[in-house]
Amino acid sequence: MSGSRGGRILRAFGLPCLLVATILGADTLEGPKTAFVGVLAVTPMLAAVFGGPTAVVAVGLVALTSGWLFGLHAHDGQVAAQQVRLAVIAVMTLLAAVAAAERVRRETTLDRLTLVTLAVSEAVIRPLPDNLRGVAIAARYTGVEAQAHVGGDVYEVLSTAYGVRAVLGDVRGKGLSAVRLANYVLGAFREAARREESLVDVVRAMEALVRAEGGDEDFVTAVVVEVAHDGVVTAICCGHPVPVLLTADGPRPADVVPDLPLGLGAGAVGAGRLADGPAGVLLFSDGLTEARDRGGRFLDVDEVLRRHAGVSGADLVDALQRTVTAHTDGELRDDVTLLWLGVPAGPLTGEAPQSPAEPVAHRPSPHG
């Protein structure tokens, strides 16, 4: 914090003062006149780029005082011209201070909006456990510009009466409207995943929600995955990139029949069977497959996964995140969301939550 503050002071005050010294040094080399003093008017403008009104006024005072003192020893006889130059410096200082105040106001507003954005995003996408009933979990999210956009990527993993169920979705668009719809979609998934026995019915409930709450042009791509009690993995892919299975034989796309995106008629395709035994299942947003370098070349996801064969969990999603950042030079065009599920060799462990459809045993009140 102190280092960052010191850097801001150096840029806002030190650099303009160095420019003042440079200009007056050039004027001294030119001879006994004040030809370059008027150029000092740019120094408050430079301070306004990096600092606030206080720094601008301080730099302006330094420029005015330096120009006035320099003029006392110039003896070029241009008193009126010198007064005009100093007046220009004063006016430019005032204008630069106003501009700096407006810039600081906008930066403060943007910082507040960024905090609100982060709070909303964290409220929508809550942290996931590392393991749920034997299913290992790792997730990473990389936004395009946290200060300017609110992404519509969402994910969730739940333990239900029917197994462990997960979703990764991508809401069309950006901004708070996308976050609002993403929140609705996650709410629909959380409720339906616990209530509905069929994965198709879970998708249909999410489809109905998007149709009810979204606009005419809104839709959500999503992939919904279920790890049943016996370890069988099934999935429904609604207009979303197909998950990748990571097995001992290497990565391969999951064999699922694509369904329409949520909001455009999803829920007509049955769940596809992905795996019957131990495997890693990688879900991701299209920000991964559409990541391009400066030459316009797409990231070869299959090659990256083959290069990291044998890597799993947090190590894998971290490696993918670093690879995307390096491939794009940190200039993503879309959010990148990664969700990895490690399916165990045997049945799921732990006690399954009770289905909401089943009666809940009455517990006597402690007060009788």
C-alpha positions, 0 to 999 in steps of 0.5 A: 500500500505504501509503495503504491502511494509512493509511486503515485506521489512520484508520478503526480508531483515528481515527474512534473517538477522534473519537467519544470527543471528540464524546461528552465534548464533549456531556457538557461542554455538558450540565453538570458531570455524567457522564451521557454517559460510559457511551456511550464503551463503543461506541467499542471496538465501532466500532474492532472493525469496522475494526481488529484487537485492538490497535487495539480495546485502544488505543481502549478505553484512550483511552475509559477514560482520557478517561472517568476524567479527565472524571469527576474534574472533573464533581463530580456526586457519582455515584462509584458510577455512574461506576465502573460506567460505566468497568467497562462500557467495560472489559468492552466493550473486552474483548469487542470485542477478541475479536470483532476477533480473530475477524474478522481470523482469518476475513479471513485465512482468506478471503484465503488461500482467495482466493489458492488460488482464483486459483491454481487458476483460473490453472492451469485457464485459462492465458493465450492467445497474441495470435495463433495461425497467423494467427488473432487471439485476445482473451479476457477473464474477469470473475468475480461475486465472486472472494472468494466464488465460483469460476466454472466458465467455461473457454476454450482455443485450440489449434493442431492438425493439423486447424486452430486449435480453440477451446472456451468452456464453462460448468460448472454450479454454483460452487466447487471442484467446478465448477473440478474438472469444468472442469479435466477438460473442458479436459483432454479438449478438449486431448487430443481436439482434437489427436487427433480429425479430426472436430469431432463426435468432439472433442465426443463425447470431452468428453461421455464425460468429463463423464458419467464424472467429473461427478455425476448433475446435472452438465452443461457448456454449451460451444461448440467452434469450428474454423478449418480450414487453408483458413480455413473456420470450423465450430462445434458449440454444446452448449446454449451461447449461439450465437457471433456473427459480426462481418463487414463487414455487421455482427454476426449469430448463427452459423447452427448447429444446437443440440446438447445440453449436455455430460453430457446427450447431446452429440455427436449434431449435426454441425458447422455452417459459420459462415464461409468468409472473413475474419470475427470470431467472438465466443464468450461465456458466458450471463453476458453475455446475462443481465446486468441493470441495477437495473431488471431490463433485460437487456443488448442485446448486438446493440445493443452490438456494432452500436455498436462496429462496426469494433472488434475484438480486445482493444479489442472485448472490453475495450469489452464488459467495460466495458459489462457493468460499467456496465450492472450497476453492477458487480453481476454475477449470473454470470461473464462470459467473452469469447473473440474469434477473428479469422479471416484472409482466406486459409489459416492460416499456419505449420506445422501440428502433427503429428497424434498418430496419425501416426508420429513420425520417429526422432531419433538420440540425441546420445550415439550 
